């Protein structure tokens, strides 16, 4: 079988009229190109070039082979492009979705790293909550979605889907810095008792002791709208602690949750990724067995992990590792 690289050199000799010109196109020396052309002549068993001290020209056999080389090389290039596009690593598109806190925390950094490695792959991103993302992954509209579910709640319908666990995210209790509810002698008091209270911008770097949700049974609560799984998880956790939460504020987003907590309208459960440093807010870990967790997954169609999806999974894992190492 003829070597495509040698055929390419012969084609370029025909196009440029010189071995040096063909060598320049191939990115090699003229001597190396000449050796490869001699090898091609041995492969076909007939002279392809007439060489002289100052010039080179194709024999009739060389001219015919050079003409035939063009469509052969074009077909090989198209085959390579098609295979790489199917693999998702050269050309093609990868369609990704994630919910907001995961997108900001590690999905966008992962997508940035992926694009650096594979600039020819078009990346399309859509912000979607998990209940919106799952059916779109199943239908093929999305190649990979970063999704979540809450440990105590019923798992969603995963027929036709595969999930890889990325991160088990603890839930924290966000409380106002200046008005912690004095619900019991054993529980939180009006005087802050953790390093976080003294340094509200320290985020999660300090390690206050866990609290029981029962200590906040008399507090007002800030929660998500009833259509979200987070709202159900909040109510379930409070009921497990022996009380029904008095929810006076319902909002759409975690920034609004934290703004209302900081303003003293109540306390709220928040996932760790959403627990960004906020002036006036303290984050407290929750004691078990009341403690909740949010499991974050990379969700794909069953059998739908292309090379691009596999590489993005590695980028997501690495981005999470870098975030944890901060």
C-alpha positions in Angstrom: 0.0 0.0 0.0 1.4 3.4 -0.9 2.4 5.8 1.8 0.1 8.9 1.8 2.9 11.1 3.0 5.0 10.1 0.0 2.0 10.6 -2.3 1.6 14.1 -0.8 5.2 14.9 -1.6 4.8 13.8 -5.3 1.6 15.9 -5.6 3.5 18.9 -4.2 6.4 18.4 -6.6 3.9 18.5 -9.5 2.4 21.7 -8.0 5.6 23.6 -7.2 7.9 22.2 -9.8 10.7 21.5 -7.4 11.6 19.1 -4.6 12.5 22.0 -2.4 9.1 23.5 -2.9 7.4 20.2 -2.0 9.7 20.0 1.1 8.7 23.4 2.2 5.0 22.5 2.1 5.7 19.3 4.0 7.8 21.0 6.6 10.9 18.9 6.0 14.3 19.3 4.4 14.8 18.9 0.7 17.1 15.9 1.3 14.4 14.2 3.4 11.8 14.8 0.7 14.1 13.4 -2.0 14.6 10.2 0.1 10.9 9.8 0.5 10.3 10.2 -3.2 12.9 7.6 -4.0 11.2 5.3 -1.6 7.9 5.9 -3.4 9.6 5.0 -6.7 10.7 1.7 -5.2 7.1 1.1 -3.9 5.6 1.4 -7.4 8.6 -0.1 -9.2 8.9 2.6 -11.9 10.7 6.0 -12.2 8.5 8.9 -11.2 11.0 11.7 -11.5 13.7 12.8 -14.0 16.4 14.5 -11.9 19.1 16.7 -13.2 21.6 18.9 -11.4 19.3 22.0 -11.6 15.8 20.7 -12.1 13.4 17.8 -11.7 10.3 16.9 -13.7 7.8 14.1 -13.5 7.8 11.1 -15.8 4.6 10.1 -17.5 4.1 7.6 -14.7 4.8 10.3 -12.1 2.3 12.6 -13.7 -0.4 10.0 -13.7 0.3 9.0 -10.1 0.3 12.7 -9.0 -3.1 13.2 -10.6 -4.5 10.1 -8.9 -2.9 11.2 -5.6 -5.1 14.3 -5.3 -8.5 12.6 -4.8 -6.9 9.9 -2.7 -5.4 12.4 -0.3 -8.6 14.4 -0.2 -10.6 11.3 0.7 -8.2 10.4 3.4 -8.3 13.9 4.9 -12.1 13.8 4.8 -12.1 10.4 6.5 -9.9 11.8 9.2 -12.1 14.8 9.7 -15.2 12.6 9.9 -13.7 10.3 12.5 -12.4 13.2 14.7 -15.7 14.9 14.4 -17.5 11.8 15.6 -15.0 11.6 18.5 -15.7 15.2 19.2 -12.1 16.3 19.4 -11.7 18.2 16.1 -14.7 20.1 14.9 -18.2 19.2 16.0 -20.1 20.6 18.9 -20.5 19.7 22.6 -23.6 20.9 24.3 -23.4 21.4 28.0 -25.9 22.4 30.8 -25.4 23.1 34.5 -27.4 24.7 37.3 -26.2 28.2 38.4 -24.1 27.5 41.5 -22.2 24.6 39.8 -21.7 26.6 36.7 -20.1 29.5 38.5 -18.1 27.4 40.9 -16.5 24.8 38.6 -18.3 24.2 35.3 -17.2 27.4 33.6 -13.6 26.9 34.6 -13.8 23.3 33.3 -15.3 24.6 30.0 -12.5 27.1 29.7 -9.8 24.4 30.2 -11.6 22.2 27.6 -11.6 25.0 25.0 -7.9 25.6 25.5 -7.2 21.9 24.7 -9.8 21.6 21.9 -10.3 25.1 20.2 -11.9 23.5 17.2 -14.8 22.0 19.2 -17.8 24.4 19.5 -19.0 24.6 23.1 -22.6 25.5 23.7 -23.8 26.1 27.2 -27.3 26.5 28.7 -28.0 27.3 32.3 -30.6 24.7 33.4 -32.0 23.4 36.6 -31.7 19.6 37.0 -35.4 18.9 36.4 -35.1 20.8 33.1 -31.8 19.3 32.1 -32.6 15.6 32.5 -35.2 15.3 29.8 -33.0 17.3 27.4 -30.1 15.0 28.0 -32.4 12.0 27.4 -33.7 13.5 24.1 -30.2 14.3 22.8 -30.4 18.1 23.0 -27.7 18.2 25.7 -24.6 16.0 25.6 -23.6 16.5 29.3 -25.5 18.2 32.2 -24.2 18.9 35.6 -27.2 18.0 37.8 -28.0 17.4 41.4 -30.4 15.7 43.7 -31.0 15.8 47.5 -30.2 12.8 49.6 -33.5 12.3 51.4 -35.7 12.8 48.3 -36.9 10.3 45.7 -34.4 10.0 42.9 -35.5 11.4 39.5 -36.3 9.2 36.5 -32.9 8.1 35.1 -34.1 5.8 32.4 -31.8 6.1 29.4 -29.3 8.2 31.4 -25.9 7.5 33.1 -24.5 9.5 36.0 -21.0 10.0 37.3 -20.9 11.4 40.9 -18.8 14.6 41.0 -19.3 16.0 44.5 -21.3 15.3 47.6 -22.1 18.8 48.8 -23.1 19.4 52.4 -25.9 21.8 53.3 -25.2 24.7 55.7 -27.5 26.9 57.8 -27.2 30.6 56.9 -28.1 32.8 59.8 -28.1 36.6 60.3 -24.9 37.8 62.1 -26.7 40.3 64.3 -29.9 38.4 65.2 -29.3 34.7 65.8 -32.5 33.3 67.4 -32.2 32.5 71.1 -34.3 29.4 70.8 -32.7 27.4 73.6 -29.9 27.6 76.1 -28.0 24.9 74.3 -28.5 26.4 70.8 -27.4 29.6 69.2 -27.7 32.9 71.2 -27.8 36.5 70.2 -24.1 36.7 70.9 -22.1 35.1 68.0 -20.1 32.2 69.2 -18.0 31.3 66.1 -15.0 32.8 64.4 -17.2 33.4 61.3 -19.4 35.7 63.3 -16.4 38.0 64.1 -15.2 37.8 60.5 -18.3 37.7 58.2 -16.1 37.9 55.0 -14.1 34.8 56.0 -16.6 32.6 54.2 -16.2 28.9 55.1 -12.6 29.0 56.3 -13.4 28.8 59.9 -14.9 25.7 61.5 -17.8 26.5 63.8 -19.4 23.5 65.6 -22.5 21.8 64.1 -25.9 23.0 65.2 -29.2 21.3 65.4 -32.1 22.5 63.3 -34.3 22.0 66.3 -32.6 25.0 67.9 -34.1 27.1 65.1 -37.6 25.8 65.3 -38.9 29.2 66.5 -37.1 31.2 63.8 -38.5 32.6 60.7 -37.3 30.8 57.5 -36.3 31.9 54.1 -36.8 29.3 51.4 -37.1 28.7 47.7 -40.4 28.6 45.8 -42.4 25.5 46.3 -41.7 24.3 42.7 -38.1 23.4 43.5 -36.6 20.3 45.1 -34.6 22.5 47.4 -37.9 23.6 49.1 -38.9 20.0 49.6 -35.5 19.2 51.1 -35.8 22.1 53.5 -39.2 21.1 54.8 -38.1 17.5 55.1 -35.1 18.4 57.1 -37.0 20.6 59.5 -39.7 17.9 60.0 -37.0 15.4 60.7 -35.8 17.7 63.4 -39.3 17.8 64.9 -40.9 21.0 63.7 -42.7 22.7 60.7 -40.7 25.6 59.4 -42.4 29.0 59.5 -41.5 30.2 56.0 -42.3 33.9 55.6 -40.0 34.6 52.6 -39.9 32.7 49.3 -37.5 33.6 46.6 -36.1 32.3 43.3 -32.3 32.4 43.8 -29.6 31.9 46.4 -28.3 35.5 46.1 -31.8 36.6 47.1 -31.9 34.0 49.9 -28.7 35.3 51.3 -29.8 39.0 50.9 -32.9 38.3 52.9 -30.9 36.4 55.6 -28.4 39.2 55.9 -31.3 41.7 56.2 -32.6 39.6 59.2 -35.7 38.2 57.6 -34.9 34.6 58.7 -32.5 31.7 58.5 -32.1 29.3 55.5 -30.5 26.1 54.4 -28.1 26.6 51.5 -25.8 24.3 49.7 -22.1 24.8 50.3 -21.4 26.0 46.7 -24.0 28.8 47.2 -22.5 29.8 50.6 -20.5 32.7 49.3 -19.0 35.2 51.7 -21.7 37.8 52.6 -21.5 40.6 55.1 -24.0 39.9 57.8 -24.4 36.2 57.1 -22.9 33.3 59.1 -22.8 29.7 57.8 -23.2 26.9 60.3 -22.8 23.2 59.7 -25.7 21.0 60.6 -25.5 18.1 63.0 -26.4 14.6 61.9 -28.8 12.9 61.4 -30.5 16.1 60.4 -27.7 17.1 58.0 -28.6 17.1 54.4 -26.4 16.7 51.3 -26.7 17.6 47.7 -25.2 15.0 45.3 -23.9 16.6 42.2 -23.6 14.4 39.1 -22.4 14.6 35.5 -25.4 13.2 33.6 -25.1 11.9 30.0 -27.2 9.6 27.8 -26.5 5.9 28.3 -23.7 5.1 25.8 -23.4 8.7 24.9 -19.9 9.5 26.3 -17.9 10.6 23.2 -14.2 11.5 23.5 -15.2 15.1 23.9 -17.6 14.2 26.8 -14.9 12.0 28.4 -12.4 14.9 28.2 -14.9 17.4 29.7 -15.5 14.9 32.6 -11.8 15.1 33.3 -11.9 18.9 33.2 -14.8 19.0 35.6 -13.0 16.7 38.1 -9.8 18.8 37.8 -11.8 22.0 38.3 -13.4 20.6 41.4 -10.0 19.5 42.7 -8.5 23.0 42.2 -11.5 24.6 44.0 -11.2 22.2 46.9 -7.5 23.1 47.1 -8.0 26.8 47.5 
